[in-house]
Amino acid sequence: MDSQPETTARRHQRIIMFPVPFQGHINPMFQLANLLYSKGFSITILHTNFNAPKTSNYPHFTFKSILDNGHENERFSQSSLADFAQNFLFKQDAAEAFRDELELLLASVQDEQVSCLITDALWHFTQSVADSLNLPRLVLRTGSLYSTIVYSSIPLLDDRGYFKLDDSHLEEQVSEFPLLKVKDVKKIGIKSSKDPLAQLLGDMMKQIKASSGIIWNSFKELEETELERVPDDFPIPRFLITFPKYFTASSSSLLEQDQTIFPWLDQQPTKSVVYISFGSLSQVEEKEFLEIAHGLVYSKQTFLWVVRPEFVKGSTWVELLPDGFPGERGRVVEWAPQQEVLAHEATGAFWTHSGWNSTLESVCEGVPMICSSVLADQALNARYMSDVSRVAVYLENGLQREEIASAIRRIMVDEEGKEIRERARVLKQIADVSAMKGGSSNKSMESLIDYISSL
Ligand code: UDX
Protein backbone atom coordinates (compact mmCIF):
# COMPACT_ATOMS: atom_id res chain seq x y z
CA MET A 1 0.00 0.00 0.00
CA ASP A 2 1.18 3.51 -0.72
CA SER A 3 1.72 5.82 2.17
CA GLN A 4 -0.56 8.87 2.26
CA PRO A 5 2.28 11.40 1.68
CA GLU A 6 3.40 9.46 -1.43
CA THR A 7 -0.12 9.49 -2.85
CA THR A 8 -0.56 13.18 -2.04
CA ALA A 9 2.78 14.07 -3.65
CA ARG A 10 1.71 12.40 -6.87
CA ARG A 11 -1.32 14.73 -7.22
CA HIS A 12 1.14 17.09 -8.88
CA GLN A 13 1.83 14.50 -11.52
CA ARG A 14 -0.78 14.48 -14.25
CA ILE A 15 -1.49 11.71 -16.74
CA ILE A 16 -3.30 12.46 -19.98
CA MET A 17 -5.38 9.53 -21.22
CA PHE A 18 -7.07 9.02 -24.57
CA PRO A 19 -9.51 6.10 -25.01
CA VAL A 20 -10.91 4.94 -28.35
CA PRO A 21 -14.62 5.84 -28.24
CA PHE A 22 -16.20 2.38 -28.11
CA GLN A 23 -17.54 0.67 -25.01
CA GLY A 24 -15.00 -2.18 -25.11
CA HIS A 25 -12.18 0.37 -25.23
CA ILE A 26 -13.65 3.05 -22.93
CA ASN A 27 -14.22 0.60 -20.06
CA PRO A 28 -10.63 -0.61 -19.59
CA MET A 29 -9.22 2.92 -20.05
CA PHE A 30 -11.50 4.25 -17.27
CA GLN A 31 -10.66 1.29 -15.04
CA LEU A 32 -6.98 2.13 -15.54
CA ALA A 33 -7.67 5.84 -14.96
CA ASN A 34 -9.42 5.03 -11.67
CA LEU A 35 -6.50 2.87 -10.63
CA LEU A 36 -3.93 5.57 -11.39
CA TYR A 37 -6.06 8.18 -9.63
CA SER A 38 -6.28 5.94 -6.56
CA LYS A 39 -2.47 5.92 -6.52
CA GLY A 40 -2.39 9.70 -6.44
CA PHE A 41 -2.01 10.81 -10.05
CA SER A 42 -4.20 13.56 -11.47
CA ILE A 43 -6.07 12.51 -14.58
CA THR A 44 -7.10 14.30 -17.76
CA ILE A 45 -9.26 12.37 -20.21
CA LEU A 46 -9.24 13.38 -23.85
CA HIS A 47 -12.34 12.27 -25.71
CA THR A 48 -14.29 12.69 -28.91
CA ASN A 49 -17.84 14.00 -28.79
CA PHE A 50 -18.84 10.81 -30.55
CA ASN A 51 -19.59 8.33 -27.75
CA ALA A 52 -18.49 10.90 -25.18
CA PRO A 53 -18.01 9.46 -21.68
CA LYS A 54 -20.42 10.28 -18.84
CA THR A 55 -18.28 12.95 -17.25
CA SER A 56 -20.63 13.30 -14.26
CA ASN A 57 -19.55 9.85 -13.05
CA TYR A 58 -16.00 11.14 -12.73
CA PRO A 59 -15.96 14.49 -10.90
CA HIS A 60 -12.33 13.78 -9.91
CA PHE A 61 -11.09 13.79 -13.54
CA THR A 62 -10.60 16.66 -15.96
CA PHE A 63 -12.12 16.19 -19.42
CA LYS A 64 -11.33 17.77 -22.77
CA SER A 65 -13.14 17.01 -26.01
CA ILE A 66 -10.91 16.87 -29.07
CA LEU A 67 -10.71 15.92 -32.75
CA ASP A 68 -14.35 16.08 -33.78
CA ASN A 69 -16.93 18.82 -33.89
CA GLY A 70 -19.94 16.53 -33.71
CA HIS A 71 -22.76 17.12 -31.26
CA GLU A 72 -22.06 16.10 -27.73
CA ASN A 73 -22.95 12.47 -27.06
CA GLU A 74 -23.62 11.72 -30.70
CA ARG A 75 -23.53 7.98 -31.11
CA PHE A 76 -22.92 6.27 -34.44
CA SER A 77 -25.14 3.55 -33.09
CA GLN A 78 -23.91 0.85 -35.42
CA SER A 79 -20.64 2.40 -36.40
CA SER A 80 -18.18 -0.25 -37.45
CA LEU A 81 -14.48 -0.04 -36.88
CA ALA A 82 -14.16 0.88 -40.57
CA ASP A 83 -16.42 3.95 -40.13
CA PHE A 84 -14.51 4.93 -37.04
CA ALA A 85 -11.21 4.53 -38.86
CA GLN A 86 -12.53 6.67 -41.71
CA ASN A 87 -13.71 9.42 -39.40
CA PHE A 88 -10.73 9.54 -37.08
CA LEU A 89 -7.79 7.24 -37.72
CA PHE A 90 -7.32 7.74 -41.45
CA LYS A 91 -8.06 11.44 -41.47
CA GLN A 92 -5.05 13.14 -43.04
CA ASP A 93 -4.87 15.96 -40.55
CA ALA A 94 -5.60 13.92 -37.38
CA ALA A 95 -1.99 13.98 -36.12
CA GLU A 96 -1.72 17.71 -36.75
CA ALA A 97 -5.03 18.42 -34.99
CA PHE A 98 -4.01 16.20 -32.07
CA ARG A 99 -0.66 18.00 -31.81
CA ASP A 100 -2.36 21.42 -31.65
CA GLU A 101 -4.72 20.25 -28.91
CA LEU A 102 -2.01 18.55 -26.88
CA GLU A 103 0.33 21.51 -27.11
CA LEU A 104 -2.38 23.85 -25.82
CA LEU A 105 -3.17 21.44 -23.03
CA LEU A 106 0.45 21.11 -21.93
CA ALA A 107 0.82 24.90 -21.94
CA SER A 108 -2.29 25.28 -19.77
CA VAL A 109 -1.11 22.89 -17.04
CA GLN A 110 0.53 24.88 -14.31
CA ASP A 111 2.12 23.81 -11.00
CA GLU A 112 2.01 20.26 -12.24
CA GLN A 113 4.18 17.92 -14.21
CA VAL A 114 2.58 15.95 -17.04
CA SER A 115 4.18 12.53 -16.61
CA CYS A 116 2.94 10.80 -19.72
CA LEU A 117 0.24 10.23 -22.27
CA ILE A 118 -1.59 6.90 -22.21
CA THR A 119 -3.59 6.18 -25.34
CA ASP A 120 -5.45 3.21 -26.69
CA ALA A 121 -3.04 1.29 -28.92
CA LEU A 122 -5.29 2.04 -31.91
CA TRP A 123 -4.46 5.76 -31.70
CA HIS A 124 -1.18 5.01 -33.46
CA PHE A 125 -0.60 8.52 -34.84
CA THR A 126 -0.30 9.94 -31.33
CA GLN A 127 3.19 8.42 -30.99
CA SER A 128 4.87 10.85 -33.40
CA VAL A 129 3.03 13.74 -31.75
CA ALA A 130 4.13 12.65 -28.27
CA ASP A 131 7.70 12.27 -29.55
CA SER A 132 7.69 15.75 -31.04
CA LEU A 133 6.57 17.18 -27.69
CA ASN A 134 8.99 15.03 -25.66
CA LEU A 135 6.11 13.44 -23.84
CA PRO A 136 6.44 9.71 -23.07
CA ARG A 137 3.53 7.71 -24.49
CA LEU A 138 2.35 4.40 -23.06
CA VAL A 139 -0.28 2.31 -24.79
CA LEU A 140 -3.23 0.41 -23.43
CA ARG A 141 -3.96 -2.67 -25.49
CA THR A 142 -7.54 -3.62 -24.73
CA GLY A 143 -7.27 -7.16 -26.13
CA SER A 144 -5.36 -10.14 -24.77
CA LEU A 145 -1.64 -10.78 -25.03
CA TYR A 146 -2.39 -13.74 -27.25
CA SER A 147 -4.48 -11.75 -29.73
CA THR A 148 -1.81 -9.02 -29.78
CA ILE A 149 0.79 -11.61 -30.76
CA VAL A 150 -1.46 -13.07 -33.46
CA TYR A 151 -2.21 -9.56 -34.79
CA SER A 152 1.49 -8.80 -34.96
CA SER A 153 1.86 -11.85 -37.24
CA ILE A 154 -0.78 -10.74 -39.76
CA PRO A 155 1.85 -10.01 -42.47
CA LEU A 156 3.30 -13.51 -41.93
CA LEU A 157 -0.15 -15.14 -42.02
CA ASP A 158 -0.90 -13.21 -45.19
CA ASP A 159 2.41 -14.32 -46.78
CA ARG A 160 1.52 -17.92 -46.03
CA GLY A 161 -1.84 -17.39 -47.77
CA TYR A 162 -4.19 -18.11 -44.83
CA PHE A 163 -6.57 -15.22 -45.50
CA LYS A 164 -7.18 -16.41 -49.07
CA LEU A 165 -7.90 -20.07 -48.31
CA ASP A 166 -11.36 -21.19 -49.37
CA ASP A 167 -13.95 -22.80 -47.12
CA SER A 168 -12.64 -26.33 -47.70
CA HIS A 169 -9.68 -25.45 -45.44
CA LEU A 170 -11.59 -23.97 -42.51
CA GLU A 171 -10.98 -26.88 -40.13
CA GLU A 172 -7.23 -27.09 -40.82
CA GLN A 173 -4.71 -26.14 -38.19
CA VAL A 174 -2.60 -22.98 -38.52
CA SER A 175 0.93 -24.33 -38.13
CA GLU A 176 2.36 -20.97 -36.94
CA PHE A 177 -0.29 -20.88 -34.18
CA PRO A 178 -1.15 -24.53 -33.50
CA LEU A 179 -4.01 -23.55 -31.21
CA LEU A 180 -5.89 -21.98 -34.11
CA LYS A 181 -7.88 -23.30 -37.02
CA VAL A 182 -8.00 -21.49 -40.36
CA LYS A 183 -11.56 -20.37 -39.58
CA ASP A 184 -10.35 -18.56 -36.43
CA VAL A 185 -7.80 -16.58 -38.41
CA LYS A 186 -10.31 -15.77 -41.16
CA LYS A 187 -12.76 -14.43 -38.58
CA ILE A 188 -10.36 -11.57 -37.80
CA GLY A 189 -11.95 -10.04 -40.89
CA ILE A 190 -8.89 -9.37 -43.02
CA LYS A 191 -8.63 -10.43 -46.66
CA SER A 192 -5.00 -9.44 -47.20
CA SER A 193 -2.33 -7.33 -45.53
CA LYS A 194 -3.32 -4.53 -47.96
CA ASP A 195 -6.75 -4.22 -46.31
CA PRO A 196 -7.30 -0.90 -44.47
CA LEU A 197 -7.89 -2.91 -41.26
CA ALA A 198 -4.64 -4.82 -41.73
CA GLN A 199 -2.81 -1.57 -42.34
CA LEU A 200 -4.36 -0.03 -39.26
CA LEU A 201 -3.25 -3.01 -37.16
CA GLY A 202 0.20 -2.80 -38.77
CA ASP A 203 0.49 0.89 -37.85
CA MET A 204 -0.73 0.05 -34.35
CA MET A 205 1.98 -2.61 -33.92
CA LYS A 206 4.71 -0.33 -35.23
CA GLN A 207 3.77 2.48 -32.85
CA ILE A 208 3.38 0.13 -29.88
CA LYS A 209 7.00 -0.85 -30.41
CA ALA A 210 8.01 2.83 -30.56
CA SER A 211 6.15 3.61 -27.32
CA SER A 212 7.48 3.83 -23.77
CA GLY A 213 5.48 0.83 -22.56
CA ILE A 214 2.45 -1.37 -23.04
CA ILE A 215 -0.31 -2.21 -20.58
CA TRP A 216 -2.59 -5.23 -20.97
CA ASN A 217 -5.83 -5.90 -19.14
CA SER A 218 -4.83 -9.45 -18.20
CA PHE A 219 -2.69 -11.35 -15.71
CA LYS A 220 0.46 -13.40 -15.87
CA GLU A 221 -1.04 -16.72 -14.81
CA LEU A 222 -3.77 -16.49 -17.47
CA GLU A 223 -1.37 -16.04 -20.37
CA GLU A 224 1.88 -17.50 -19.04
CA THR A 225 3.09 -19.05 -22.33
CA GLU A 226 2.39 -15.87 -24.24
CA LEU A 227 4.28 -13.86 -21.68
CA GLU A 228 7.40 -15.89 -22.43
CA ARG A 229 7.05 -15.07 -26.14
CA VAL A 230 6.20 -11.43 -25.85
CA PRO A 231 9.66 -9.91 -25.15
CA ASP A 232 10.73 -10.76 -28.71
CA ASP A 233 7.68 -9.10 -30.20
CA PHE A 234 7.45 -6.14 -27.82
CA PRO A 235 10.85 -5.16 -26.41
CA ILE A 236 9.45 -2.34 -24.27
CA PRO A 237 8.33 -2.20 -20.60
CA ARG A 238 5.27 -4.46 -20.24
CA PHE A 239 2.54 -4.45 -17.59
CA LEU A 240 -0.29 -6.93 -17.03
CA ILE A 241 -3.02 -5.76 -14.69
CA THR A 242 -6.42 -7.38 -14.10
CA PHE A 243 -8.58 -4.25 -14.16
CA PRO A 244 -11.94 -5.86 -13.21
CA LYS A 245 -10.38 -6.95 -9.91
CA TYR A 246 -9.87 -3.31 -8.92
CA PHE A 247 -12.73 -1.35 -10.52
CA THR A 248 -15.99 -2.38 -12.18
CA ALA A 249 -16.53 -1.45 -15.82
CA SER A 250 -20.11 -0.38 -15.09
CA SER A 251 -19.36 3.23 -14.17
CA SER A 252 -18.26 3.98 -17.74
CA SER A 253 -21.26 2.37 -19.41
CA LEU A 254 -22.53 4.46 -22.32
CA LEU A 255 -25.98 2.88 -22.19
CA GLU A 256 -28.35 2.85 -19.23
CA GLN A 257 -27.94 -0.43 -17.36
CA ASP A 258 -31.15 -2.13 -16.31
CA GLN A 259 -31.04 -2.47 -12.51
CA THR A 260 -34.50 -4.03 -12.24
CA ILE A 261 -33.05 -7.47 -12.91
CA PHE A 262 -31.58 -7.82 -9.43
CA PRO A 263 -34.81 -8.60 -7.50
CA TRP A 264 -35.49 -11.25 -10.20
CA LEU A 265 -31.94 -12.66 -10.00
CA ASP A 266 -32.20 -12.74 -6.20
CA GLN A 267 -35.14 -15.14 -6.51
CA GLN A 268 -33.30 -17.65 -8.72
CA PRO A 269 -31.48 -20.67 -7.29
CA THR A 270 -27.67 -20.58 -7.06
CA LYS A 271 -25.90 -20.94 -10.41
CA SER A 272 -29.15 -21.56 -12.27
CA VAL A 273 -29.18 -18.65 -14.74
CA VAL A 274 -27.47 -18.44 -18.13
CA TYR A 275 -26.49 -14.84 -18.83
CA ILE A 276 -26.20 -13.96 -22.54
CA SER A 277 -24.63 -10.88 -24.04
CA PHE A 278 -22.82 -10.21 -27.32
CA GLY A 279 -21.11 -6.98 -26.27
CA SER A 280 -21.50 -3.48 -27.57
CA LEU A 281 -20.90 -3.84 -31.32
CA SER A 282 -21.66 -7.33 -32.62
CA GLN A 283 -24.77 -7.80 -34.70
CA VAL A 284 -26.59 -10.91 -35.89
CA GLU A 285 -28.84 -11.69 -38.83
CA GLU A 286 -32.56 -12.17 -38.27
CA LYS A 287 -32.23 -15.93 -38.76
CA GLU A 288 -29.41 -16.20 -36.22
CA PHE A 289 -31.42 -14.19 -33.72
CA LEU A 290 -34.29 -16.65 -33.95
CA GLU A 291 -31.89 -19.59 -33.64
CA ILE A 292 -30.60 -18.05 -30.40
CA ALA A 293 -34.14 -17.63 -29.08
CA HIS A 294 -35.11 -21.23 -29.96
CA GLY A 295 -31.81 -22.57 -28.63
CA LEU A 296 -32.50 -20.91 -25.28
CA VAL A 297 -35.95 -22.44 -25.13
CA TYR A 298 -34.64 -25.89 -26.15
CA SER A 299 -31.99 -25.76 -23.41
CA LYS A 300 -34.74 -25.63 -20.76
CA GLN A 301 -32.54 -23.39 -18.60
CA THR A 302 -33.40 -20.06 -16.99
CA PHE A 303 -31.78 -17.15 -18.80
CA LEU A 304 -31.12 -13.43 -18.78
CA TRP A 305 -30.54 -12.20 -22.33
CA VAL A 306 -29.14 -8.79 -23.26
CA VAL A 307 -30.55 -7.73 -26.62
CA ARG A 308 -29.03 -4.36 -27.40
CA PRO A 309 -31.17 -2.07 -29.56
CA GLU A 310 -30.11 -2.78 -33.17
CA PHE A 311 -28.42 -6.04 -32.18
CA VAL A 312 -30.44 -7.67 -34.96
CA LYS A 313 -29.60 -6.31 -38.42
CA GLY A 314 -32.61 -4.47 -39.83
CA SER A 315 -34.56 -4.60 -36.55
CA THR A 316 -35.10 -2.08 -33.80
CA TRP A 317 -35.22 -4.44 -30.84
CA VAL A 318 -37.08 -7.70 -30.07
CA GLU A 319 -40.07 -7.38 -32.40
CA LEU A 320 -39.07 -10.58 -34.23
CA LEU A 321 -39.36 -12.79 -31.17
CA PRO A 322 -42.22 -15.32 -31.23
CA ASP A 323 -45.33 -14.54 -29.19
CA GLY A 324 -45.00 -15.62 -25.58
CA PHE A 325 -41.19 -15.44 -25.59
CA PRO A 326 -39.35 -15.44 -23.17
CA GLY A 327 -42.04 -17.00 -20.99
CA GLU A 328 -41.50 -17.92 -17.35
CA ARG A 329 -37.92 -19.01 -17.78
CA GLY A 330 -36.30 -15.91 -19.13
CA ARG A 331 -35.80 -12.18 -19.12
CA VAL A 332 -34.73 -9.95 -21.98
CA VAL A 333 -33.17 -6.57 -21.27
CA GLU A 334 -31.54 -3.89 -23.42
CA TRP A 335 -28.33 -3.54 -21.40
CA ALA A 336 -27.22 -4.94 -18.06
CA PRO A 337 -24.73 -4.12 -15.30
CA GLN A 338 -22.64 -6.99 -16.63
CA GLN A 339 -19.91 -7.35 -14.07
CA GLU A 340 -22.44 -7.28 -11.23
CA VAL A 341 -24.58 -9.89 -13.01
CA LEU A 342 -21.54 -12.14 -13.41
CA ALA A 343 -20.77 -11.71 -9.71
CA HIS A 344 -24.33 -12.63 -8.69
CA GLU A 345 -24.64 -16.06 -7.10
CA ALA A 346 -27.59 -17.00 -9.34
CA THR A 347 -25.45 -16.73 -12.48
CA GLY A 348 -24.31 -20.18 -13.62
CA ALA A 349 -22.86 -19.55 -17.07
CA PHE A 350 -22.11 -16.74 -19.49
CA TRP A 351 -22.80 -17.13 -23.19
CA THR A 352 -20.53 -14.45 -24.61
CA HIS A 353 -19.38 -13.20 -28.02
CA SER A 354 -15.88 -13.44 -26.50
CA GLY A 355 -14.94 -9.77 -26.48
CA TRP A 356 -11.89 -9.49 -24.28
CA ASN A 357 -13.51 -7.42 -21.52
CA SER A 358 -16.42 -9.82 -21.24
CA THR A 359 -14.03 -12.77 -21.22
CA LEU A 360 -11.86 -11.34 -18.48
CA GLU A 361 -14.86 -10.21 -16.41
CA SER A 362 -16.16 -13.78 -16.55
CA VAL A 363 -12.76 -15.20 -15.58
CA CYS A 364 -12.57 -12.76 -12.65
CA GLU A 365 -15.99 -13.87 -11.38
CA GLY A 366 -15.32 -17.61 -11.93
CA VAL A 367 -18.21 -18.02 -14.38
CA PRO A 368 -17.82 -20.77 -17.01
CA MET A 369 -18.47 -19.65 -20.57
CA ILE A 370 -20.16 -20.66 -23.76
CA CYS A 371 -18.14 -18.82 -26.38
CA SER A 372 -19.35 -17.52 -29.71
CA SER A 373 -17.34 -15.23 -31.94
CA VAL A 374 -18.32 -12.72 -34.56
CA LEU A 375 -15.26 -10.72 -35.59
CA ALA A 376 -11.79 -9.34 -34.77
CA ASP A 377 -10.06 -10.98 -31.78
CA GLN A 378 -13.17 -12.85 -30.59
CA ALA A 379 -12.41 -16.23 -32.20
CA LEU A 380 -8.88 -16.06 -30.73
CA ASN A 381 -10.26 -15.39 -27.25
CA ALA A 382 -12.88 -18.13 -27.62
CA ARG A 383 -10.29 -20.68 -28.71
CA TYR A 384 -8.01 -19.70 -25.83
CA MET A 385 -10.73 -19.99 -23.20
CA SER A 386 -11.93 -23.37 -24.47
CA ASP A 387 -8.61 -25.03 -25.33
CA VAL A 388 -5.99 -23.42 -23.07
CA SER A 389 -7.80 -22.20 -19.94
CA ARG A 390 -10.49 -24.86 -20.49
CA VAL A 391 -13.18 -22.82 -18.80
CA ALA A 392 -15.50 -22.67 -21.80
CA VAL A 393 -17.35 -24.57 -24.48
CA TYR A 394 -16.71 -23.05 -27.90
CA LEU A 395 -19.74 -22.82 -30.17
CA GLU A 396 -17.55 -22.68 -33.23
CA ASN A 397 -19.89 -23.64 -36.05
CA GLY A 398 -22.28 -20.72 -36.04
CA LEU A 399 -25.69 -20.40 -34.44
CA GLN A 400 -28.03 -23.40 -34.74
CA ARG A 401 -30.69 -24.05 -32.13
CA GLU A 402 -29.77 -27.69 -31.39
CA GLU A 403 -26.08 -26.91 -30.98
CA ILE A 404 -26.86 -23.90 -28.82
CA ALA A 405 -29.10 -25.94 -26.54
CA SER A 406 -26.52 -28.71 -26.36
CA ALA A 407 -23.66 -26.30 -25.48
CA ILE A 408 -25.76 -24.73 -22.72
CA ARG A 409 -26.68 -28.12 -21.30
CA ARG A 410 -23.05 -29.29 -21.45
CA ILE A 411 -22.18 -26.48 -19.04
CA MET A 412 -25.33 -26.32 -16.95
CA VAL A 413 -26.38 -29.95 -16.66
CA ASP A 414 -23.77 -32.46 -17.85
CA GLU A 415 -20.92 -34.00 -15.87
CA GLU A 416 -18.44 -32.22 -18.19
CA GLY A 417 -19.91 -28.91 -17.02
CA LYS A 418 -18.96 -29.66 -13.41
CA GLU A 419 -15.30 -29.96 -14.42
CA ILE A 420 -15.41 -26.77 -16.47
CA ARG A 421 -17.10 -24.96 -13.57
CA GLU A 422 -14.45 -26.22 -11.18
CA ARG A 423 -11.65 -24.98 -13.45
CA ALA A 424 -13.40 -21.59 -13.69
CA ARG A 425 -13.59 -21.46 -9.88
CA VAL A 426 -9.88 -22.23 -9.54
CA LEU A 427 -8.99 -19.65 -12.19
CA LYS A 428 -10.97 -17.02 -10.29
CA GLN A 429 -8.97 -17.85 -7.17
CA ILE A 430 -5.75 -17.43 -9.13
CA ALA A 431 -7.00 -14.08 -10.41
CA ASP A 432 -7.89 -13.07 -6.82
CA VAL A 433 -4.41 -13.93 -5.57
CA SER A 434 -2.82 -12.16 -8.51
CA ALA A 435 -4.56 -8.93 -7.51
CA MET A 436 -3.53 -9.20 -3.85
CA LYS A 437 -0.38 -7.74 -2.33
CA GLY A 438 2.57 -9.72 -3.67
CA GLY A 439 0.49 -11.19 -6.53
CA SER A 440 1.55 -10.79 -10.16
CA SER A 441 -1.08 -8.26 -11.17
CA ASN A 442 -0.48 -6.21 -8.05
CA LYS A 443 3.28 -6.22 -8.56
CA SER A 444 2.80 -5.18 -12.17
CA MET A 445 0.60 -2.32 -11.02
CA GLU A 446 3.21 -1.21 -8.48
CA SER A 447 5.93 -1.31 -11.10
CA LEU A 448 3.73 0.72 -13.49
CA ILE A 449 3.28 3.37 -10.77
CA ASP A 450 7.04 3.46 -10.10
CA TYR A 451 7.77 3.59 -13.82
CA ILE A 452 5.38 6.48 -14.49
CA SER A 453 6.67 8.33 -11.40
CA SER A 454 10.19 8.04 -12.78
CA LEU A 455 9.37 9.47 -16.22
C1 UDX B 1 -14.68 -4.90 -28.49
C2 UDX B 1 -14.01 -6.28 -28.73
O1 UDX B 1 -14.94 -7.31 -28.94
C3 UDX B 1 -13.00 -6.63 -27.71
O2 UDX B 1 -12.45 -7.92 -27.91
C4 UDX B 1 -11.96 -5.59 -27.73
O3 UDX B 1 -10.87 -5.92 -26.91
C5 UDX B 1 -12.58 -4.29 -27.32
O4 UDX B 1 -13.66 -3.96 -28.19
P1 UDX B 1 -17.10 -5.37 -27.34
O5 UDX B 1 -17.40 -6.17 -28.57
O6 UDX B 1 -18.06 -4.36 -26.94
O7 UDX B 1 -15.64 -4.76 -27.43
O8 UDX B 1 -16.96 -6.47 -26.16
P2 UDX B 1 -16.20 -6.46 -24.79
O9 UDX B 1 -14.73 -6.29 -24.96
O10 UDX B 1 -16.63 -7.69 -24.12
O11 UDX B 1 -16.74 -5.19 -24.01
C6 UDX B 1 -18.09 -5.00 -23.67
C7 UDX B 1 -18.17 -4.24 -22.37
O12 UDX B 1 -19.51 -3.80 -22.23
C8 UDX B 1 -17.80 -5.05 -21.14
O13 UDX B 1 -16.97 -4.32 -20.27
C9 UDX B 1 -19.16 -5.32 -20.49
O14 UDX B 1 -19.12 -5.37 -19.07
C10 UDX B 1 -19.98 -4.15 -20.94
N1 UDX B 1 -21.41 -4.54 -21.02
C11 UDX B 1 -21.81 -5.49 -21.91
C12 UDX B 1 -22.30 -3.95 -20.17
O15 UDX B 1 -21.95 -3.09 -19.34
N2 UDX B 1 -23.61 -4.33 -20.25
C13 UDX B 1 -24.06 -5.27 -21.12
O16 UDX B 1 -25.26 -5.55 -21.14
C14 UDX B 1 -23.13 -5.86 -21.99
Residues whose N, C-alpha, C, O or C-beta is under 5 A from the ligand:
A	BS01	UDX	Q23 G24 H25 N27 T142 G143 A249 S253 S277 F278 G279 S280 L281 V306 W335 A336 P337 Q338 Q339 S354 G355 W356 N357 S358 T359 D377
